[in-house]
Amino acid sequence: MTKTDGKETLLAWREKHISEKQLVLLLSFFVGAFAAFAAAILKTFIHLIQHFIQTYLIAGGHEWWYFFCPMIGIALAAFFVHYVVRDDISHGITKILYAISQRKAIIKAHNMWTSVVGSALTIGFGGSVGAEAPIVLTGAAIGSNLAKFFRLDQKTMMLMIGCGAAGAIGGIFEAPIAGLVFTLEVLMMDLTMASVAPLLISSVTATTISYIFTGTEPMFILHTIEPFAISRIPWYIVLGIVCGFASLYFTRGMNGLEQWFKRNIRSWGLKILVGGVTLGVLVFLFPPLYGEGYDVISQLINGESQSAIQNSPFALLGETTWIFIAYFVAIILLKIVASVATNGGGGVGGIFAPSLFMGALVGFVTARVFNIIGVSVPESNFALIGMAGLMSGVMHAPLTGIFLIAELTGGYHLFLPLMIVSVSSFLIMKLFEQHSLYAMRLAQKGELLTHNKDRSILTLLKMENVLETDLTTVSPEMTLGELVKCIATAHRNIFPVVDKQGRLCGVLLLDEVRNIMFQPRLYNRFTVNDLMTAPQAVITNAMPMEKVMETFEDTGAWNLPVVDANTKKYLGFVSKSKIFESYRHVLVHFSEE
């Protein structure tokens, strides 16, 4: 029996014995399990590499390896991506959003393992990024490809992607509720009764398997957290505002540096060199920038902040209060540089861990400043809650920030300050940026699926599906007599005027020539060039459908010509009625449970 025959036999047996609803629940279990195994493998690889470096390279006072190790990791990851993968595997969550919005929920099969290898090499050697986005892409790819194997429809494939993402978050953080809300907030999937059960199954399954591997202790064990005090609510609001502006700096700074890196450094070899040297220098001067930074977070939330400066050259300056604060402020400002240098140089990693790291530092520094000016606040609490604040702002996901930090630390008794800071940061961020850093790249291209169903449906509509090509084209040199012959056989009352190079010159409406088309004495007097008019607007085939509808509303037109965005050649017409018809068709499918 061939492989194809075996697959067909399995699919036939499934259709006969397992309903689609049962299959979805079953697959959600396996997707969660596979995502948890992938997360365990990734964490194991990272820890093995880090253990080797700490034991055999840096131990014994050889701190200068902090300069070389990040460069080695970036180079290895870049060579792996360039020669083995031969595909872009960076910006994992952005790729998931793109797959949901534009690729019919299809994620390439190699993403089930390539992100694990690339991020393990990058982070293990000290890359200043996180492993969460790569593992979320891995989980989503597992869900997408399992759904594709069983030939499920697009909507179910989207749900399986969500299950993979929820399982990945649940598995790597041991945070089942955060896995669910992350899928709803960040991947922007609609919560329905049909989707909540599979998402929960996947997230809980992954978390349970992760417990088996690593135990049930939270990632960050708390020793010095103080109970919540109502009198500190105003200071938590201030922290939320500070986190909001720090999120704005993180988002715009990260996006701007990425764009600069792409525009100014073309050669991938030069990218490795520039990214590696930049990161090496930063890590040598500021060791907390090495790797994910979770050790530093643990120190800050447990009152061991002095440990973070010990291996730095700046420790020679002493540990006075203001030098201490300046040191951490510098790390906050330079964290985005280190992260962009890592990914821009060829490394593979996400911004999940950097946002947590930076949030802990922002919370700690804010609390330290409060204490200096005479306002007594617990620095450990502020460091913990700052993580939620920055994550909420950067990802536009306050619920994810609240539940993730509560589950990561076991700090459920701090729910109220977590909510205050997360919501404050989120609201500040929304004033300046409509979309999260993940969604910003797609939103700028009009390729983002959102919770707004009108916009989502317009995003799902494609120009090629509404383009009408049955209109009779005429040339500018054609006489009125020749035009009349064309009108006699045409099916539409609009005639696009196209020159010999295929470019649109104008449009001719039947109403404009109706009063002279039955006067033969005028047949040779007028040409199409004399009779045509300029279109009310011209649409390109690359224009997002939401922008197309805005153009229709602005012009009041019912039909508009479409040209190629690059060559400007005429392609056809699009009508408002055709868009409405397609919209209704997609809406019915989109709303089905």
C-alpha positions as CSV (number, residue, x, y, z in Angstrom):
1,M,0.0,0.0,0.0
2,T,1.4,3.4,-1.0
3,K,1.5,6.4,1.4
4,T,-1.3,8.1,-0.5
5,D,-3.5,5.0,-0.3
6,G,-2.8,4.8,3.4
7,K,-3.9,8.4,3.9
8,E,-7.0,8.0,1.8
9,T,-7.9,4.8,3.8
10,L,-7.4,6.7,7.1
11,L,-9.5,9.7,5.9
12,A,-12.3,7.4,4.7
13,W,-12.3,5.6,8.1
14,R,-12.4,8.9,9.9
15,E,-15.4,10.2,7.9
16,K,-17.3,7.0,8.6
17,H,-16.6,6.7,12.4
18,I,-15.7,10.2,13.7
19,S,-17.8,13.3,13.2
20,E,-16.2,16.6,12.5
21,K,-17.0,18.0,15.9
22,Q,-15.4,15.0,17.6
23,L,-12.4,15.3,15.3
24,V,-11.9,18.9,16.2
25,L,-11.9,18.1,20.0
26,L,-9.6,15.1,19.4
27,L,-7.2,17.2,17.3
28,S,-7.2,20.0,19.8
29,F,-5.8,17.5,22.4
30,F,-3.1,16.3,20.1
31,V,-2.2,19.8,19.0
32,G,-1.8,20.8,22.6
33,A,0.3,17.7,23.4
34,F,2.6,18.3,20.4
35,A,3.0,22.0,21.2
36,A,4.0,21.1,24.8
37,F,6.6,18.6,23.6
38,A,8.0,21.2,21.2
39,A,8.1,23.7,24.1
40,A,9.9,21.2,26.3
41,I,12.4,20.4,23.6
42,L,13.1,24.1,22.9
43,K,13.7,24.9,26.6
44,T,15.9,21.8,27.0
45,F,18.1,22.9,24.0
46,I,18.4,26.4,25.3
47,H,19.4,25.3,28.8
48,L,21.9,22.8,27.5
49,I,23.6,25.4,25.4
50,Q,23.5,28.0,28.3
51,H,24.9,25.4,30.7
52,F,27.8,24.6,28.4
53,I,28.7,28.3,28.0
54,Q,28.4,29.0,31.7
55,T,30.3,25.9,32.8
56,Y,33.1,25.7,30.2
57,L,33.5,29.2,28.8
58,I,32.5,32.0,31.2
59,A,33.3,30.2,34.5
60,G,36.6,31.1,36.0
61,G,36.5,34.8,35.2
62,H,36.3,34.6,31.4
63,E,33.6,37.2,31.1
64,W,34.9,38.3,27.7
65,W,33.0,35.3,26.3
66,Y,29.9,37.4,26.8
67,F,31.2,39.4,23.8
68,F,31.7,36.4,21.5
69,C,28.9,34.0,22.4
70,P,26.0,36.1,21.1
71,M,27.8,36.6,17.7
72,I,28.3,32.8,17.5
73,G,24.6,32.2,18.1
74,I,23.5,34.8,15.6
75,A,25.9,33.4,13.0
76,L,24.8,29.8,13.5
77,A,21.1,30.7,13.4
78,A,21.6,32.8,10.3
79,F,23.5,30.0,8.5
80,F,20.8,27.6,9.5
81,V,18.0,29.8,8.1
82,H,20.0,30.8,4.9
83,Y,21.2,27.3,3.9
84,V,18.8,24.9,5.5
85,V,15.4,26.6,5.9
86,R,15.8,29.0,3.0
87,D,12.7,30.9,4.2
88,D,12.0,33.8,6.6
89,I,11.1,32.4,10.0
90,S,11.3,35.6,12.0
91,H,8.3,37.5,13.4
92,G,6.5,34.3,14.3
93,I,3.3,35.8,15.6
94,T,3.0,38.3,12.7
95,K,3.3,35.3,10.4
96,I,0.4,33.6,12.2
97,L,-1.7,36.7,11.8
98,Y,-0.8,36.8,8.1
99,A,-1.7,33.2,7.7
100,I,-5.1,33.7,9.3
101,S,-5.8,36.9,7.3
102,Q,-4.3,36.1,3.9
103,R,-3.2,32.5,3.4
104,K,-6.4,30.6,4.3
105,A,-4.8,29.5,7.6
106,I,-2.0,27.6,5.8
107,I,1.4,27.7,7.6
108,K,4.3,25.9,5.9
109,A,5.2,22.5,7.4
110,H,8.8,23.3,8.1
111,N,7.7,25.8,10.7
112,M,6.8,22.8,12.9
113,W,10.5,22.4,13.7
114,T,12.7,25.2,12.1
115,S,11.7,27.9,14.6
116,V,12.7,25.5,17.5
117,V,16.2,25.0,16.1
118,G,16.8,28.6,15.1
119,S,15.6,30.1,18.4
120,A,17.5,27.5,20.5
121,L,20.8,28.5,18.8
122,T,20.0,32.2,19.1
123,I,18.9,32.4,22.7
124,G,21.2,29.6,24.0
125,F,24.2,31.6,22.9
126,G,22.9,34.8,24.4
127,G,20.5,36.4,21.9
128,S,18.5,39.1,23.6
129,V,15.1,37.8,22.4
130,G,12.4,35.4,23.6
131,A,11.5,31.8,22.8
132,E,7.8,32.3,23.1
133,A,7.0,33.7,19.6
134,P,9.0,30.9,17.9
135,I,7.2,28.2,19.9
136,V,3.8,29.8,19.3
137,L,4.6,29.7,15.5
138,T,5.6,26.0,16.0
139,G,2.3,25.2,17.7
140,A,0.3,27.1,15.2
141,A,2.1,25.3,12.3
142,I,1.3,21.9,14.0
143,G,-2.4,22.9,14.2
144,S,-2.5,24.1,10.6
145,N,-0.8,21.1,9.1
146,L,-2.9,18.6,11.1
147,A,-6.0,20.3,10.0
148,K,-4.7,20.3,6.4
149,F,-3.9,16.6,6.6
150,F,-7.5,15.9,7.6
151,R,-8.8,18.3,4.9
152,L,-10.7,20.5,7.3
153,D,-12.2,23.8,6.0
154,Q,-10.6,27.2,6.4
155,K,-12.5,28.2,9.5
156,T,-11.6,25.0,11.4
157,M,-8.0,25.4,10.3
158,M,-8.0,28.8,11.9
159,L,-9.3,27.3,15.1
160,M,-6.5,24.7,15.0
161,I,-4.0,27.4,14.6
162,G,-5.5,29.0,17.7
163,C,-5.3,25.7,19.5
164,G,-1.6,25.4,18.6
165,A,-0.9,28.9,19.9
166,A,-2.9,28.4,23.1
167,G,-1.0,25.1,23.7
168,A,2.3,26.7,23.0
169,I,1.7,29.5,25.6
170,G,0.3,27.0,28.1
171,G,3.2,24.7,27.5
172,I,6.1,27.1,27.7
173,F,4.7,29.3,30.6
174,E,2.5,26.6,32.3
175,A,-0.3,29.2,32.0
176,P,-3.5,27.6,30.7
177,I,-5.8,30.7,31.1
178,A,-3.1,33.0,29.5
179,G,-2.9,30.6,26.6
180,L,-6.7,30.9,25.9
181,V,-6.8,34.7,26.3
182,F,-3.7,35.2,24.2
183,T,-5.4,33.5,21.3
184,L,-8.4,35.7,21.7
185,E,-6.6,39.0,22.2
186,V,-3.4,38.8,20.2
187,L,-4.5,36.4,17.3
188,M,-7.9,38.2,17.4
189,M,-10.1,35.1,17.1
190,D,-13.7,35.4,17.9
191,L,-14.8,33.6,21.1
192,T,-17.8,31.3,20.4
193,M,-19.1,28.2,22.1
194,A,-17.7,26.2,19.3
195,S,-14.2,27.5,19.8
196,V,-13.8,27.8,23.5
197,A,-13.8,24.1,24.2
198,P,-11.0,23.1,21.7
199,L,-8.9,26.1,22.9
200,L,-9.2,25.1,26.5
201,I,-8.5,21.4,25.8
202,S,-5.3,22.4,23.9
203,S,-4.1,24.8,26.5
204,V,-4.8,22.6,29.5
205,T,-3.3,19.5,27.8
206,A,-0.1,21.4,27.1
207,T,0.1,22.8,30.6
208,T,-0.4,19.3,32.1
209,I,2.3,17.8,30.0
210,S,4.6,20.7,30.9
211,Y,3.9,20.0,34.6
212,I,5.1,16.4,34.1
213,F,8.4,17.6,32.6
214,T,9.2,20.6,34.9
215,G,6.9,20.3,38.0
216,T,4.0,22.5,39.1
217,E,6.0,25.4,40.6
218,P,5.4,28.7,38.8
219,M,8.2,30.0,36.6
220,F,9.0,32.9,39.0
221,I,8.8,31.8,42.7
222,L,8.0,34.8,44.9
223,H,9.7,35.3,48.3
224,T,9.3,39.0,49.1
225,I,5.9,40.1,47.7
226,E,3.9,42.3,50.0
227,P,0.0,42.1,50.1
228,F,-2.0,44.6,48.2
229,A,-2.7,47.9,50.0
230,I,-5.6,50.2,48.8
231,S,-3.5,53.3,49.7
232,R,-1.1,52.5,46.9
233,I,-3.7,52.6,44.1
234,P,-2.7,56.1,42.9
235,W,0.9,54.9,42.6
236,Y,-0.2,51.8,40.6
237,I,-2.0,54.2,38.2
238,V,1.2,56.2,37.8
239,L,3.1,52.9,37.1
240,G,0.5,52.0,34.5
241,I,1.0,55.4,32.8
242,V,4.7,55.0,32.8
243,C,4.3,51.5,31.4
244,G,2.1,52.9,28.6
245,F,4.8,55.3,27.5
246,A,7.5,52.7,27.9
247,S,5.3,50.4,25.6
248,L,5.1,53.2,23.1
249,Y,8.9,53.6,23.1
250,F,9.3,49.8,22.8
251,T,6.9,49.6,19.9
252,R,8.0,52.6,17.8
253,G,11.6,52.1,18.7
254,M,11.6,48.4,17.7
255,N,9.7,49.1,14.5
256,G,11.9,52.0,13.5
257,L,15.2,50.1,14.2
258,E,13.9,47.1,12.2
259,Q,13.1,49.3,9.3
260,W,16.5,51.0,9.5
261,F,18.2,47.6,9.6
262,K,16.4,46.4,6.5
263,R,16.9,49.6,4.5
264,N,20.6,50.2,5.2
265,I,22.1,46.7,5.6
266,R,21.4,44.5,2.5
267,S,24.0,41.8,2.7
268,W,23.1,39.0,5.0
269,G,26.7,38.5,5.9
270,L,27.1,42.1,6.9
271,K,23.9,41.8,8.9
272,I,25.5,39.0,10.9
273,L,28.6,41.1,11.5
274,V,26.7,44.3,12.5
275,G,24.1,42.5,14.6
276,G,26.6,40.2,16.3
277,V,29.1,43.0,17.2
278,T,26.4,45.3,18.4
279,L,24.9,42.6,20.6
280,G,28.3,41.5,21.8
281,V,29.3,45.0,22.9
282,L,25.9,45.5,24.7
283,V,26.0,42.2,26.5
284,F,29.6,42.8,27.6
285,L,28.7,46.2,29.1
286,F,25.3,45.2,30.4
287,P,25.2,41.4,31.2
288,P,21.5,41.5,32.0
289,L,20.9,41.9,28.2
290,Y,22.3,38.3,27.8
291,G,19.6,35.8,26.7
292,E,16.0,36.0,27.7
293,G,16.7,37.9,31.0
294,Y,14.5,35.7,33.2
295,D,17.2,35.4,35.8
296,V,17.2,39.1,36.2
297,I,13.4,39.2,36.5
298,S,13.6,36.6,39.3
299,Q,16.2,38.8,41.1
300,L,14.1,41.9,40.8
301,I,10.9,40.4,42.1
302,N,12.7,38.8,45.0
303,G,14.7,41.8,46.3
304,E,18.0,40.7,44.8
305,S,18.5,43.7,42.4
306,Q,22.2,44.2,43.4
307,S,23.1,40.9,41.7
308,A,22.2,42.4,38.3
309,I,25.1,44.8,38.3
310,Q,27.9,42.6,39.8
311,N,29.3,41.2,36.5
312,S,29.2,44.6,34.7
313,P,32.2,46.9,34.1
314,F,30.0,49.6,35.6
315,A,30.2,47.9,39.0
316,L,33.6,49.6,39.3
317,L,31.8,52.9,39.7
318,G,30.2,51.8,42.9
319,E,26.6,51.0,43.7
320,T,25.3,54.4,44.7
321,T,21.6,54.8,44.3
322,W,21.7,57.1,41.2
323,I,24.4,55.0,39.4
324,F,22.2,52.0,40.1
325,I,19.1,53.7,38.6
326,A,21.1,55.0,35.6
327,Y,22.4,51.5,35.0
328,F,18.9,50.1,34.8
329,V,17.5,53.0,32.8
330,A,20.3,52.4,30.2
331,I,19.3,48.7,30.0
332,I,15.7,49.7,29.5
333,L,16.7,52.1,26.6
334,L,19.1,49.6,25.0
335,K,17.0,46.5,25.3
336,I,15.2,47.2,22.0
337,V,18.6,47.8,20.3
338,A,19.8,44.4,21.6
339,S,16.7,42.6,20.4
340,V,16.8,44.2,16.9
341,A,20.5,43.5,16.6
342,T,19.7,39.8,17.4
343,N,16.8,39.4,15.0
344,G,18.2,41.8,12.4
345,G,21.6,40.0,12.4
346,G,19.9,36.7,11.5
347,G,18.8,35.4,14.9
348,V,15.4,33.9,15.5
349,G,13.3,35.1,18.5
350,G,10.3,37.0,19.6
351,I,9.5,40.1,21.7
352,F,7.5,38.2,24.4
353,A,10.5,37.9,26.8
354,P,11.9,41.3,26.0
355,S,8.6,42.9,26.9
356,L,8.5,41.0,30.2
357,F,12.1,41.9,30.9
358,M,11.7,45.5,30.2
359,G,8.4,45.7,32.1
360,A,10.1,44.3,35.3
361,L,12.9,46.9,34.9
362,V,10.4,49.7,34.4
363,G,8.4,48.7,37.4
364,F,11.5,48.3,39.6
365,V,13.0,51.7,38.5
366,T,9.7,53.5,39.0
367,A,9.4,52.0,42.6
368,R,13.0,52.9,43.4
369,V,12.4,56.5,42.3
370,F,9.2,56.6,44.4
371,N,11.1,55.4,47.5
372,I,13.8,58.0,46.9
373,I,11.3,60.9,46.9
374,G,9.6,59.6,50.1
375,V,6.7,57.5,48.7
376,S,7.0,54.0,50.3
377,V,6.2,51.3,47.7
378,P,7.3,47.6,47.4
379,E,9.9,47.3,44.6
380,S,9.2,43.6,44.2
381,N,5.5,44.2,43.6
382,F,6.2,47.0,41.1
383,A,8.7,44.9,39.2
384,L,6.2,42.0,39.0
385,I,3.2,44.2,38.0
386,G,5.4,46.2,35.5
387,M,5.7,43.0,33.4
388,A,1.9,43.0,33.0
389,G,1.8,46.7,32.2
390,L,4.4,46.5,29.4
391,M,3.0,43.3,27.9
392,S,-0.5,44.8,27.9
393,G,0.7,47.9,26.1
394,V,3.1,46.3,23.6
395,M,0.7,43.5,22.6
396,H,-2.6,45.4,23.1
397,A,-3.6,42.5,25.3
398,P,-4.5,43.5,28.9
399,L,-6.1,40.2,29.8
400,T,-3.1,38.3,28.6
401,G,-0.9,40.5,30.7
402,I,-3.0,40.1,33.8
403,F,-3.5,36.3,33.7
404,L,0.0,35.5,32.4
405,I,1.8,37.3,35.2
406,A,-0.6,35.9,37.8
407,E,0.0,32.4,36.5
408,L,3.8,32.9,36.0
409,T,4.3,34.0,39.6
410,G,1.4,32.7,41.5
411,G,0.6,36.3,42.4
412,Y,-3.2,35.9,42.3
413,H,-3.6,38.1,45.4
414,L,-2.3,41.0,43.3
415,F,-5.1,40.8,40.7
416,L,-6.4,44.3,41.4
417,P,-3.1,46.1,40.9
418,L,-2.4,43.9,37.9
419,M,-5.7,45.1,36.4
420,I,-5.1,48.7,37.2
421,V,-1.6,48.8,35.7
422,S,-2.5,46.7,32.6
423,V,-5.6,48.7,31.7
424,S,-3.8,52.1,32.3
425,S,-0.9,51.0,30.1
426,F,-3.2,49.7,27.4
427,L,-5.3,52.9,27.3
428,I,-2.2,55.1,27.1
429,M,-0.9,52.9,24.2
430,K,-4.2,53.0,22.3
431,L,-4.1,56.8,22.3
432,F,-0.9,56.7,20.1
433,E,-1.0,53.3,18.3
434,Q,-4.1,51.6,16.9
435,H,-2.4,48.2,16.6
436,S,0.1,46.1,18.5
437,L,3.7,45.6,17.3
438,Y,2.7,42.2,16.0
439,A,-0.2,43.5,13.9
440,M,1.3,46.8,12.9
441,R,3.1,45.4,9.8
442,L,0.0,43.8,8.4
443,A,-2.3,46.7,9.3
444,Q,-0.1,49.1,7.3
445,K,-0.7,46.8,4.2
446,G,-4.5,46.3,4.9
447,E,-3.9,42.6,5.5
448,L,-5.0,42.3,9.1
449,L,-8.0,40.3,10.2
450,T,-9.6,41.9,13.3
451,H,-12.5,41.5,15.8
452,N,-14.4,44.1,13.7
453,K,-16.4,41.8,11.5
454,D,-17.0,44.4,8.8
455,R,-13.3,45.0,8.4
456,S,-12.5,41.4,8.8
457,I,-14.8,40.4,5.9
458,L,-13.5,43.2,3.7
459,T,-10.0,41.9,4.5
460,L,-11.0,38.4,3.4
461,L,-12.4,39.7,0.1
462,K,-9.8,39.6,-2.7
463,M,-9.7,41.8,-5.8
464,E,-9.5,38.9,-8.1
465,N,-12.8,37.6,-6.8
466,V,-14.7,40.8,-7.5
467,L,-12.9,41.9,-10.7
468,E,-15.2,42.1,-13.7
469,T,-13.5,41.6,-17.1
470,D,-16.5,41.3,-19.4
471,L,-16.5,44.9,-20.5
472,T,-15.7,45.7,-24.1
473,T,-12.6,47.9,-24.4
474,V,-12.3,50.5,-27.1
475,S,-9.3,52.5,-28.4
476,P,-9.0,56.4,-28.3
477,E,-8.6,56.5,-32.2
478,M,-11.9,54.6,-32.8
479,T,-14.5,56.6,-34.7
480,L,-18.1,57.0,-33.6
481,G,-19.2,54.7,-36.4
482,E,-16.8,51.9,-35.2
483,L,-18.0,52.6,-31.6
484,V,-21.6,52.0,-32.6
485,K,-20.7,48.6,-34.0
486,C,-19.1,47.8,-30.7
487,I,-22.1,49.0,-28.7
488,A,-24.4,46.7,-30.8
489,T,-22.6,43.6,-29.5
490,A,-21.6,44.8,-26.0
491,H,-23.3,43.6,-22.8
492,R,-22.5,46.5,-20.6
493,N,-23.0,50.3,-20.8
494,I,-19.5,51.2,-19.8
495,F,-16.6,51.1,-22.2
496,P,-13.0,51.4,-20.9
497,V,-10.7,53.3,-23.3
498,V,-7.4,51.6,-23.6
499,D,-4.3,52.6,-25.6
500,K,-2.0,50.3,-27.6
501,Q,0.1,49.6,-24.6
502,G,-2.9,48.5,-22.6
503,R,-3.0,51.5,-20.3
504,L,-6.3,53.1,-19.3
505,C,-7.0,56.4,-20.9
506,G,-10.5,57.1,-19.7
507,V,-14.0,55.6,-19.8
508,L,-16.9,56.1,-22.2
509,L,-20.5,55.8,-20.9
510,L,-23.3,54.8,-23.2
511,D,-25.4,57.7,-21.9
512,E,-22.8,60.2,-23.2
513,V,-23.2,59.1,-26.8
514,R,-26.8,58.0,-26.9
515,N,-28.1,61.3,-28.4
516,I,-25.6,61.1,-31.4
517,M,-25.2,57.4,-32.0
518,F,-28.1,57.3,-34.5
519,Q,-26.8,60.2,-36.6
520,P,-24.7,58.5,-39.4
521,R,-23.5,62.0,-40.6
522,L,-21.5,62.3,-37.4
523,Y,-19.9,58.8,-37.5
524,N,-16.6,60.1,-39.0
525,R,-16.6,63.5,-37.2
526,F,-16.1,62.2,-33.7
527,T,-13.6,59.8,-32.2
528,V,-13.6,58.0,-28.8
529,N,-10.9,60.4,-27.7
530,D,-13.4,63.3,-28.1
531,L,-16.2,61.5,-26.3
532,M,-14.4,59.8,-23.3
533,T,-14.3,61.2,-19.8
534,A,-11.9,60.7,-16.9
535,P,-13.0,58.0,-14.4
536,Q,-14.2,59.3,-11.0
537,A,-11.3,57.3,-9.5
538,V,-8.9,54.6,-10.4
539,I,-8.3,51.5,-8.2
540,T,-5.2,49.4,-8.2
541,N,-5.2,45.6,-7.8
542,A,-3.0,46.0,-4.7
543,M,-5.4,48.3,-2.9
544,P,-7.0,46.8,0.3
545,M,-10.7,46.2,0.0
546,E,-11.4,48.5,2.9
547,K,-9.7,51.3,0.9
548,V,-11.7,50.3,-2.2
549,M,-14.9,50.8,-0.3
550,E,-13.7,54.2,1.1
551,T,-13.1,55.2,-2.5
552,F,-16.6,54.2,-3.6
553,E,-18.1,56.2,-0.7
554,D,-15.9,59.3,-1.4
555,T,-16.8,59.3,-5.1
556,G,-20.4,58.1,-5.0
557,A,-19.6,55.8,-8.0
558,W,-21.0,52.4,-8.6
559,N,-18.3,51.2,-11.0
560,L,-14.6,52.0,-11.0
561,P,-11.8,50.8,-13.3
562,V,-8.9,48.7,-11.9
563,V,-5.3,48.9,-13.1
564,D,-2.1,47.1,-12.3
565,A,-0.3,48.8,-9.4
566,N,3.1,48.5,-11.1
567,T,2.5,48.7,-14.9
568,K,-0.7,50.8,-14.7
569,K,-2.3,48.5,-17.4
570,Y,-6.0,48.1,-17.5
571,L,-7.3,45.0,-15.7
572,G,-11.1,45.3,-15.5
573,F,-13.8,47.0,-13.5
574,V,-15.1,46.5,-9.9
575,S,-18.6,47.4,-9.0
576,K,-20.1,48.2,-5.6
577,S,-22.9,45.6,-6.2
578,K,-20.4,42.9,-6.9
579,I,-18.6,43.7,-3.6
580,F,-21.8,43.7,-1.7
581,E,-22.7,40.3,-3.2
582,S,-19.3,38.8,-2.2
583,Y,-19.6,40.5,1.2
584,R,-22.9,38.8,1.9
585,H,-21.5,35.4,0.8
586,V,-18.5,35.7,3.1
587,L,-20.6,37.0,6.0
588,V,-22.8,33.9,5.9
589,H,-19.8,31.6,6.0
590,F,-18.0,33.9,8.6
591,S,-21.0,33.8,11.0
592,E,-21.8,30.1,10.8
593,E,-21.2,28.2,14.0
